[in-house]
Amino acid sequence: MDEQKLRKMYDEIRGAELRNDKTGQHDDKYMVDRIMRYLLEKAKEEVNE
């Protein structure tokens, strides 16, 4: 995985965290679970490429 893809993933995760911090919509456990699912999905995509 190249640095550009990693940076994009980091920015997406960080953006979601910041939005959630502002709204308080979800608790930390939900956000961690959501981030884990996102990372697993991206890892599967990377393996299939």
mmCIF file of the N, C-alpha and C atoms, coordinates in Angstrom:
data_MODEL
# 
_entry.id   MODEL 
# 
loop_
_atom_site.group_PDB 
_atom_site.id 
_atom_site.type_symbol 
_atom_site.label_atom_id 
_atom_site.label_alt_id 
_atom_site.label_comp_id 
_atom_site.label_asym_id 
_atom_site.label_entity_id 
_atom_site.label_seq_id 
_atom_site.pdbx_PDB_ins_code 
_atom_site.Cartn_x 
_atom_site.Cartn_y 
_atom_site.Cartn_z 
_atom_site.occupancy 
_atom_site.B_iso_or_equiv 
_atom_site.pdbx_formal_charge 
_atom_site.auth_seq_id 
_atom_site.auth_comp_id 
_atom_site.auth_asym_id 
_atom_site.auth_atom_id 
_atom_site.pdbx_PDB_model_num 
ATOM 1   N N  . MET A 1 1  ? 0.856   -1.168 0.000  1.00 0.00 ? 1  MET A N  1 
ATOM 2   C CA . MET A 1 1  ? 0.000   0.000  0.000  1.00 0.00 ? 1  MET A CA 1 
ATOM 3   C C  . MET A 1 1  ? 0.901   1.230  0.000  1.00 0.00 ? 1  MET A C  1 
ATOM 4   N N  . ASP A 1 2  ? 0.594   2.157  -0.870 1.00 0.00 ? 2  ASP A N  1 
ATOM 5   C CA . ASP A 1 2  ? 1.456   3.334  -0.963 1.00 0.00 ? 2  ASP A CA 1 
ATOM 6   C C  . ASP A 1 2  ? 1.050   4.423  0.040  1.00 0.00 ? 2  ASP A C  1 
ATOM 7   N N  . GLU A 1 3  ? 1.925   5.373  0.175  1.00 0.00 ? 3  GLU A N  1 
ATOM 8   C CA . GLU A 1 3  ? 1.731   6.428  1.173  1.00 0.00 ? 3  GLU A CA 1 
ATOM 9   C C  . GLU A 1 3  ? 0.480   7.259  0.897  1.00 0.00 ? 3  GLU A C  1 
ATOM 10  N N  . GLN A 1 4  ? 0.173   7.484  -0.370 1.00 0.00 ? 4  GLN A N  1 
ATOM 11  C CA . GLN A 1 4  ? -1.003  8.283  -0.719 1.00 0.00 ? 4  GLN A CA 1 
ATOM 12  C C  . GLN A 1 4  ? -2.296  7.603  -0.246 1.00 0.00 ? 4  GLN A C  1 
ATOM 13  N N  . LYS A 1 5  ? -2.401  6.292  -0.430 1.00 0.00 ? 5  LYS A N  1 
ATOM 14  C CA . LYS A 1 5  ? -3.582  5.556  0.029  1.00 0.00 ? 5  LYS A CA 1 
ATOM 15  C C  . LYS A 1 5  ? -3.688  5.597  1.548  1.00 0.00 ? 5  LYS A C  1 
ATOM 16  N N  . LEU A 1 6  ? -2.557  5.424  2.220  1.00 0.00 ? 6  LEU A N  1 
ATOM 17  C CA . LEU A 1 6  ? -2.558  5.479  3.683  1.00 0.00 ? 6  LEU A CA 1 
ATOM 18  C C  . LEU A 1 6  ? -2.981  6.857  4.183  1.00 0.00 ? 6  LEU A C  1 
ATOM 19  N N  . ARG A 1 7  ? -2.494  7.897  3.547  1.00 0.00 ? 7  ARG A N  1 
ATOM 20  C CA . ARG A 1 7  ? -2.846  9.262  3.939  1.00 0.00 ? 7  ARG A CA 1 
ATOM 21  C C  . ARG A 1 7  ? -4.345  9.497  3.755  1.00 0.00 ? 7  ARG A C  1 
ATOM 22  N N  . LYS A 1 8  ? -4.900  9.011  2.640  1.00 0.00 ? 8  LYS A N  1 
ATOM 23  C CA . LYS A 1 8  ? -6.331  9.172  2.379  1.00 0.00 ? 8  LYS A CA 1 
ATOM 24  C C  . LYS A 1 8  ? -7.152  8.438  3.443  1.00 0.00 ? 8  LYS A C  1 
ATOM 25  N N  . MET A 1 9  ? -6.749  7.219  3.776  1.00 0.00 ? 9  MET A N  1 
ATOM 26  C CA . MET A 1 9  ? -7.459  6.457  4.805  1.00 0.00 ? 9  MET A CA 1 
ATOM 27  C C  . MET A 1 9  ? -7.388  7.179  6.148  1.00 0.00 ? 9  MET A C  1 
ATOM 28  N N  . TYR A 1 10 ? -6.213  7.660  6.502  1.00 0.00 ? 10 TYR A N  1 
ATOM 29  C CA . TYR A 1 10 ? -6.049  8.387  7.763  1.00 0.00 ? 10 TYR A CA 1 
ATOM 30  C C  . TYR A 1 10 ? -6.949  9.621  7.788  1.00 0.00 ? 10 TYR A C  1 
ATOM 31  N N  . ASP A 1 11 ? -6.957  10.366 6.694  1.00 0.00 ? 11 ASP A N  1 
ATOM 32  C CA . ASP A 1 11 ? -7.772  11.579 6.632  1.00 0.00 ? 11 ASP A CA 1 
ATOM 33  C C  . ASP A 1 11 ? -9.257  11.259 6.766  1.00 0.00 ? 11 ASP A C  1 
ATOM 34  N N  . GLU A 1 12 ? -9.712  10.168 6.141  1.00 0.00 ? 12 GLU A N  1 
ATOM 35  C CA . GLU A 1 12 ? -11.115 9.773  6.244  1.00 0.00 ? 12 GLU A CA 1 
ATOM 36  C C  . GLU A 1 12 ? -11.472 9.390  7.680  1.00 0.00 ? 12 GLU A C  1 
ATOM 37  N N  . ILE A 1 13 ? -10.613 8.605  8.311  1.00 0.00 ? 13 ILE A N  1 
ATOM 38  C CA . ILE A 1 13 ? -10.866 8.187  9.697  1.00 0.00 ? 13 ILE A CA 1 
ATOM 39  C C  . ILE A 1 13 ? -10.839 9.396  10.626 1.00 0.00 ? 13 ILE A C  1 
ATOM 40  N N  . ARG A 1 14 ? -9.841  10.230 10.467 1.00 0.00 ? 14 ARG A N  1 
ATOM 41  C CA . ARG A 1 14 ? -9.717  11.411 11.333 1.00 0.00 ? 14 ARG A CA 1 
ATOM 42  C C  . ARG A 1 14 ? -10.903 12.347 11.145 1.00 0.00 ? 14 ARG A C  1 
ATOM 43  N N  . GLY A 1 15 ? -11.345 12.515 9.905  1.00 0.00 ? 15 GLY A N  1 
ATOM 44  C CA . GLY A 1 15 ? -12.506 13.359 9.641  1.00 0.00 ? 15 GLY A CA 1 
ATOM 45  C C  . GLY A 1 15 ? -13.752 12.826 10.322 1.00 0.00 ? 15 GLY A C  1 
ATOM 46  N N  . ALA A 1 16 ? -13.940 11.515 10.268 1.00 0.00 ? 16 ALA A N  1 
ATOM 47  C CA . ALA A 1 16 ? -15.099 10.900 10.928 1.00 0.00 ? 16 ALA A CA 1 
ATOM 48  C C  . ALA A 1 16 ? -15.025 11.107 12.436 1.00 0.00 ? 16 ALA A C  1 
ATOM 49  N N  . GLU A 1 17 ? -13.824 10.978 12.995 1.00 0.00 ? 17 GLU A N  1 
ATOM 50  C CA . GLU A 1 17 ? -13.659 11.199 14.440 1.00 0.00 ? 17 GLU A CA 1 
ATOM 51  C C  . GLU A 1 17 ? -13.978 12.642 14.821 1.00 0.00 ? 17 GLU A C  1 
ATOM 52  N N  . LEU A 1 18 ? -13.500 13.583 14.029 1.00 0.00 ? 18 LEU A N  1 
ATOM 53  C CA . LEU A 1 18 ? -13.754 14.993 14.328 1.00 0.00 ? 18 LEU A CA 1 
ATOM 54  C C  . LEU A 1 18 ? -15.237 15.323 14.227 1.00 0.00 ? 18 LEU A C  1 
ATOM 55  N N  . ARG A 1 19 ? -15.902 14.791 13.187 1.00 0.00 ? 19 ARG A N  1 
ATOM 56  C CA . ARG A 1 19 ? -17.345 15.022 13.056 1.00 0.00 ? 19 ARG A CA 1 
ATOM 57  C C  . ARG A 1 19 ? -18.089 14.444 14.247 1.00 0.00 ? 19 ARG A C  1 
ATOM 58  N N  . ASN A 1 20 ? -17.690 13.251 14.679 1.00 0.00 ? 20 ASN A N  1 
ATOM 59  C CA . ASN A 1 20 ? -18.350 12.627 15.820 1.00 0.00 ? 20 ASN A CA 1 
ATOM 60  C C  . ASN A 1 20 ? -18.071 13.398 17.108 1.00 0.00 ? 20 ASN A C  1 
ATOM 61  N N  . ASP A 1 21 ? -16.863 13.920 17.253 1.00 0.00 ? 21 ASP A N  1 
ATOM 62  C CA . ASP A 1 21 ? -16.547 14.720 18.440 1.00 0.00 ? 21 ASP A CA 1 
ATOM 63  C C  . ASP A 1 21 ? -17.444 15.956 18.514 1.00 0.00 ? 21 ASP A C  1 
ATOM 64  N N  . LYS A 1 22 ? -17.731 16.552 17.358 1.00 0.00 ? 22 LYS A N  1 
ATOM 65  C CA . LYS A 1 22 ? -18.578 17.748 17.333 1.00 0.00 ? 22 LYS A CA 1 
ATOM 66  C C  . LYS A 1 22 ? -20.032 17.411 17.627 1.00 0.00 ? 22 LYS A C  1 
ATOM 67  N N  . THR A 1 23 ? -20.517 16.304 17.049 1.00 0.00 ? 23 THR A N  1 
ATOM 68  C CA . THR A 1 23 ? -21.935 15.971 17.194 1.00 0.00 ? 23 THR A CA 1 
ATOM 69  C C  . THR A 1 23 ? -22.212 15.125 18.424 1.00 0.00 ? 23 THR A C  1 
ATOM 70  N N  . GLY A 1 24 ? -21.244 14.311 18.834 1.00 0.00 ? 24 GLY A N  1 
ATOM 71  C CA . GLY A 1 24 ? -21.447 13.411 19.965 1.00 0.00 ? 24 GLY A CA 1 
ATOM 72  C C  . GLY A 1 24 ? -22.459 12.324 19.669 1.00 0.00 ? 24 GLY A C  1 
ATOM 73  N N  . GLN A 1 25 ? -22.650 12.040 18.389 1.00 0.00 ? 25 GLN A N  1 
ATOM 74  C CA . GLN A 1 25 ? -23.675 11.089 17.968 1.00 0.00 ? 25 GLN A CA 1 
ATOM 75  C C  . GLN A 1 25 ? -23.392 9.663  18.436 1.00 0.00 ? 25 GLN A C  1 
ATOM 76  N N  . HIS A 1 26 ? -22.130 9.248  18.387 1.00 0.00 ? 26 HIS A N  1 
ATOM 77  C CA . HIS A 1 26 ? -21.779 7.869  18.725 1.00 0.00 ? 26 HIS A CA 1 
ATOM 78  C C  . HIS A 1 26 ? -20.771 7.840  19.871 1.00 0.00 ? 26 HIS A C  1 
ATOM 79  N N  . ASP A 1 27 ? -20.800 6.758  20.648 1.00 0.00 ? 27 ASP A N  1 
ATOM 80  C CA . ASP A 1 27 ? -19.816 6.609  21.716 1.00 0.00 ? 27 ASP A CA 1 
ATOM 81  C C  . ASP A 1 27 ? -18.507 6.069  21.145 1.00 0.00 ? 27 ASP A C  1 
ATOM 82  N N  . ASP A 1 28 ? -17.474 6.047  21.975 1.00 0.00 ? 28 ASP A N  1 
ATOM 83  C CA . ASP A 1 28 ? -16.143 5.635  21.518 1.00 0.00 ? 28 ASP A CA 1 
ATOM 84  C C  . ASP A 1 28 ? -16.118 4.192  21.042 1.00 0.00 ? 28 ASP A C  1 
ATOM 85  N N  . LYS A 1 29 ? -16.822 3.302  21.722 1.00 0.00 ? 29 LYS A N  1 
ATOM 86  C CA . LYS A 1 29 ? -16.828 1.889  21.329 1.00 0.00 ? 29 LYS A CA 1 
ATOM 87  C C  . LYS A 1 29 ? -17.390 1.730  19.922 1.00 0.00 ? 29 LYS A C  1 
ATOM 88  N N  . TYR A 1 30 ? -18.470 2.427  19.625 1.00 0.00 ? 30 TYR A N  1 
ATOM 89  C CA . TYR A 1 30 ? -19.062 2.361  18.288 1.00 0.00 ? 30 TYR A CA 1 
ATOM 90  C C  . TYR A 1 30 ? -18.059 2.849  17.248 1.00 0.00 ? 30 TYR A C  1 
ATOM 91  N N  . MET A 1 31 ? -17.385 3.951  17.532 1.00 0.00 ? 31 MET A N  1 
ATOM 92  C CA . MET A 1 31 ? -16.430 4.506  16.576 1.00 0.00 ? 31 MET A CA 1 
ATOM 93  C C  . MET A 1 31 ? -15.253 3.563  16.359 1.00 0.00 ? 31 MET A C  1 
ATOM 94  N N  . VAL A 1 32 ? -14.762 2.932  17.412 1.00 0.00 ? 32 VAL A N  1 
ATOM 95  C CA . VAL A 1 32 ? -13.661 1.973  17.263 1.00 0.00 ? 32 VAL A CA 1 
ATOM 96  C C  . VAL A 1 32 ? -14.116 0.794  16.407 1.00 0.00 ? 32 VAL A C  1 
ATOM 97  N N  . ASP A 1 33 ? -15.313 0.281  16.658 1.00 0.00 ? 33 ASP A N  1 
ATOM 98  C CA . ASP A 1 33 ? -15.841 -0.824 15.851 1.00 0.00 ? 33 ASP A CA 1 
ATOM 99  C C  . ASP A 1 33 ? -15.976 -0.413 14.390 1.00 0.00 ? 33 ASP A C  1 
ATOM 100 N N  . ARG A 1 34 ? -16.474 0.780  14.169 1.00 0.00 ? 34 ARG A N  1 
ATOM 101 C CA . ARG A 1 34 ? -16.652 1.276  12.804 1.00 0.00 ? 34 ARG A CA 1 
ATOM 102 C C  . ARG A 1 34 ? -15.307 1.432  12.094 1.00 0.00 ? 34 ARG A C  1 
ATOM 103 N N  . ILE A 1 35 ? -14.316 1.955  12.791 1.00 0.00 ? 35 ILE A N  1 
ATOM 104 C CA . ILE A 1 35 ? -12.980 2.116  12.212 1.00 0.00 ? 35 ILE A CA 1 
ATOM 105 C C  . ILE A 1 35 ? -12.371 0.755  11.895 1.00 0.00 ? 35 ILE A C  1 
ATOM 106 N N  . MET A 1 36 ? -12.544 -0.212 12.787 1.00 0.00 ? 36 MET A N  1 
ATOM 107 C CA . MET A 1 36 ? -12.020 -1.564 12.542 1.00 0.00 ? 36 MET A CA 1 
ATOM 108 C C  . MET A 1 36 ? -12.652 -2.171 11.295 1.00 0.00 ? 36 MET A C  1 
ATOM 109 N N  . ARG A 1 37 ? -13.964 -2.034 11.145 1.00 0.00 ? 37 ARG A N  1 
ATOM 110 C CA . ARG A 1 37 ? -14.640 -2.557 9.949  1.00 0.00 ? 37 ARG A CA 1 
ATOM 111 C C  . ARG A 1 37 ? -14.110 -1.879 8.689  1.00 0.00 ? 37 ARG A C  1 
ATOM 112 N N  . TYR A 1 38 ? -13.901 -0.569 8.767  1.00 0.00 ? 38 TYR A N  1 
ATOM 113 C CA . TYR A 1 38 ? -13.375 0.190  7.640  1.00 0.00 ? 38 TYR A CA 1 
ATOM 114 C C  . TYR A 1 38 ? -11.979 -0.305 7.257  1.00 0.00 ? 38 TYR A C  1 
ATOM 115 N N  . LEU A 1 39 ? -11.119 -0.490 8.251  1.00 0.00 ? 39 LEU A N  1 
ATOM 116 C CA . LEU A 1 39 ? -9.755  -0.948 7.976  1.00 0.00 ? 39 LEU A CA 1 
ATOM 117 C C  . LEU A 1 39 ? -9.739  -2.365 7.415  1.00 0.00 ? 39 LEU A C  1 
ATOM 118 N N  . LEU A 1 40 ? -10.599 -3.241 7.932  1.00 0.00 ? 40 LEU A N  1 
ATOM 119 C CA . LEU A 1 40 ? -10.682 -4.602 7.395  1.00 0.00 ? 40 LEU A CA 1 
ATOM 120 C C  . LEU A 1 40 ? -11.151 -4.589 5.947  1.00 0.00 ? 40 LEU A C  1 
ATOM 121 N N  . GLU A 1 41 ? -12.131 -3.744 5.645  1.00 0.00 ? 41 GLU A N  1 
ATOM 122 C CA . GLU A 1 41 ? -12.623 -3.625 4.275  1.00 0.00 ? 41 GLU A CA 1 
ATOM 123 C C  . GLU A 1 41 ? -11.509 -3.157 3.341  1.00 0.00 ? 41 GLU A C  1 
ATOM 124 N N  . LYS A 1 42 ? -10.755 -2.156 3.768  1.00 0.00 ? 42 LYS A N  1 
ATOM 125 C CA . LYS A 1 42 ? -9.658  -1.634 2.951  1.00 0.00 ? 42 LYS A CA 1 
ATOM 126 C C  . LYS A 1 42 ? -8.550  -2.678 2.783  1.00 0.00 ? 42 LYS A C  1 
ATOM 127 N N  . ALA A 1 43 ? -8.273  -3.457 3.814  1.00 0.00 ? 43 ALA A N  1 
ATOM 128 C CA . ALA A 1 43 ? -7.259  -4.512 3.721  1.00 0.00 ? 43 ALA A CA 1 
ATOM 129 C C  . ALA A 1 43 ? -7.686  -5.577 2.719  1.00 0.00 ? 43 ALA A C  1 
ATOM 130 N N  . LYS A 1 44 ? -8.959  -5.958 2.742  1.00 0.00 ? 44 LYS A N  1 
ATOM 131 C CA . LYS A 1 44 ? -9.465  -6.939 1.781  1.00 0.00 ? 44 LYS A CA 1 
ATOM 132 C C  . LYS A 1 44 ? -9.356  -6.409 0.362  1.00 0.00 ? 44 LYS A C  1 
ATOM 133 N N  . GLU A 1 45 ? -9.688  -5.127 0.164  1.00 0.00 ? 45 GLU A N  1 
ATOM 134 C CA . GLU A 1 45 ? -9.556  -4.518 -1.158 1.00 0.00 ? 45 GLU A CA 1 
ATOM 135 C C  . GLU A 1 45 ? -8.106  -4.552 -1.621 1.00 0.00 ? 45 GLU A C  1 
ATOM 136 N N  . GLU A 1 46 ? -7.190  -4.264 -0.723 1.00 0.00 ? 46 GLU A N  1 
ATOM 137 C CA . GLU A 1 46 ? -5.768  -4.237 -1.069 1.00 0.00 ? 46 GLU A CA 1 
ATOM 138 C C  . GLU A 1 46 ? -5.278  -5.630 -1.457 1.00 0.00 ? 46 GLU A C  1 
ATOM 139 N N  . VAL A 1 47 ? -5.749  -6.650 -0.775 1.00 0.00 ? 47 VAL A N  1 
ATOM 140 C CA . VAL A 1 47 ? -5.347  -8.027 -1.086 1.00 0.00 ? 47 VAL A CA 1 
ATOM 141 C C  . VAL A 1 47 ? -5.874  -8.430 -2.456 1.00 0.00 ? 47 VAL A C  1 
ATOM 142 N N  . ASN A 1 48 ? -7.077  -7.997 -2.784 1.00 0.00 ? 48 ASN A N  1 
ATOM 143 C CA . ASN A 1 48 ? -7.698  -8.374 -4.053 1.00 0.00 ? 48 ASN A CA 1 
ATOM 144 C C  . ASN A 1 48 ? -7.130  -7.621 -5.243 1.00 0.00 ? 48 ASN A C  1 
ATOM 145 N N  . GLU A 1 49 ? -6.380  -6.548 -5.022 1.00 0.00 ? 49 GLU A N  1 
ATOM 146 C CA . GLU A 1 49 ? -5.811  -5.781 -6.139 1.00 0.00 ? 49 GLU A CA 1 
ATOM 147 C C  . GLU A 1 49 ? -4.621  -6.451 -6.738 1.00 0.00 ? 49 GLU A C  1 
# 
